[in-house]
Amino acid sequence: MKKSIVTSVFFLVFGLVSCQTSTPASTLTIKETTEKNKKPMETSYNKTDAEWKKILTPEQYEVLRMKGTERPGTGVYNDHSEKGVYTCAGCGTELFTSEQKFNSHCGWPSFDNNIAGGDRVKQVKDFSHGMIRTEIVCAKCGGHLGHIFDDGPTATGQRYCVNSLSLNFIPAKK
C-alpha cells in the first residue's frame, strides 16, 4: 500500500514538474490547433514582433499578440453604446457593428456575431488555463480578440466576449 502511494505521488510530482518545464500553454494551444486545422494563425498581414511593438501600446501588444486579457469592467468599450463599427486595433479590419453589440454584464464588450457573418473572425481551440474554450482572433492579422461562448441572448445564441484593447471604434456618420 505504501509503495503504491509513493509511486502515485512520484508520478504526480514528476508530471507537474514536467508540465512546468515544458512549452508554455499558449504555445501548446497554437501547435495543437495548427496540427488539426492546417495553420489557422497564418495571416495575410505579417509583421515582425518588433513592428507590432512599434504600432501597438504595451497593453494592446499584451492582449493582441500575447493573448492577454484586460481586467473585467475596465475596457473603454464595455458600456459603450455609440453607433458605428468596431475594428481590429492591430490591422483596422472591420469586425463588429454597434447593432451586433449587447450588454452581457460580463465585464467585456459582447457581440452576437461579426461583420459578414463569420469571415472577419477566426475561431481557434484554446487549451490554456486548464480549460477548453474557443478563442477568437482577427482573420487578417491573427490578433487575439477574446473568446466566444454559446450563451448569447439573441437568435445566434453566441456571445463574442472581446477585449476593448483589441478594438478601435469608428463612429457612424450623422
Long-range contacts (C-beta under 8 A, 24 or more apart in sequence): 25-127, 25-128, 25-129, 26-66, 26-67, 26-128, 28-127, 29-124, 29-125, 29-126, 29-127, 29-128, 29-135, 30-124, 32-125, 32-127, 33-124, 33-125, 36-125, 37-124, 37-125, 40-122, 40-124, 40-137, 41-124, 41-137, 41-142, 42-142, 43-138, 43-139, 43-140, 43-141, 43-142, 44-140, 45-90, 45-91, 45-140, 45-141, 45-142, 47-141, 52-90, 55-90, 56-89, 56-90, 57-165, 59-165, 60-89, 60-90, 60-165, 60-166, 62-165, 63-144, 63-163, 63-165, 63-166, 64-89, 64-90, 64-141, 64-143, 64-144, 64-165, 64-166, 65-90, 65-143, 65-144, 66-144, 67-128, 67-135, 67-144, 68-144, 68-163, 69-146, 69-163, 70-108, 70-163, 70-164, 70-165, 71-107, 72-106, 72-107, 72-108, 73-107, 74-107, 74-164, 75-107, 75-108, 75-109, 75-163, 75-164, 75-165, 76-164, 77-109, 77-162, 77-164, 77-167, 77-169, 78-107, 78-108, 78-109, 78-164, 79-103, 80-109, 80-169, 82-169, 82-171, 82-172, 83-171, 83-172, 84-169, 84-170, 84-171, 84-172, 85-115, 85-169, 85-170, 85-172, 86-111, 86-162, 86-167, 86-168, 86-169, 86-170, 87-167, 87-168, 87-169, 87-170, 88-138, 88-140, 88-141, 88-143, 88-145, 88-166, 88-167, 88-168, 89-143, 89-165, 89-166, 89-167, 89-168, 90-138, 90-141, 90-143, 90-166, 91-138, 91-140, 91-141, 91-143, 92-168, 93-120, 93-138, 93-139, 93-140, 93-141, 94-120, 94-170, 95-120, 95-121, 95-138, 95-145, 95-167, 96-160, 96-162, 96-167, 98-172, 102-152, 102-153, 102-154, 104-152, 104-153, 104-159, 104-161, 106-159, 106-161, 108-146, 108-161, 108-162, 108-163, 108-164, 109-161, 109-162, 109-164, 109-167, 110-152, 110-159, 110-160, 110-161, 110-162, 111-159, 111-160, 111-162, 112-152, 112-153, 112-154, 112-155, 112-156, 112-158, 112-159, 112-160, 113-156, 113-158, 113-160, 114-160, 121-145, 121-160, 123-148, 136-160, 136-162, 138-166
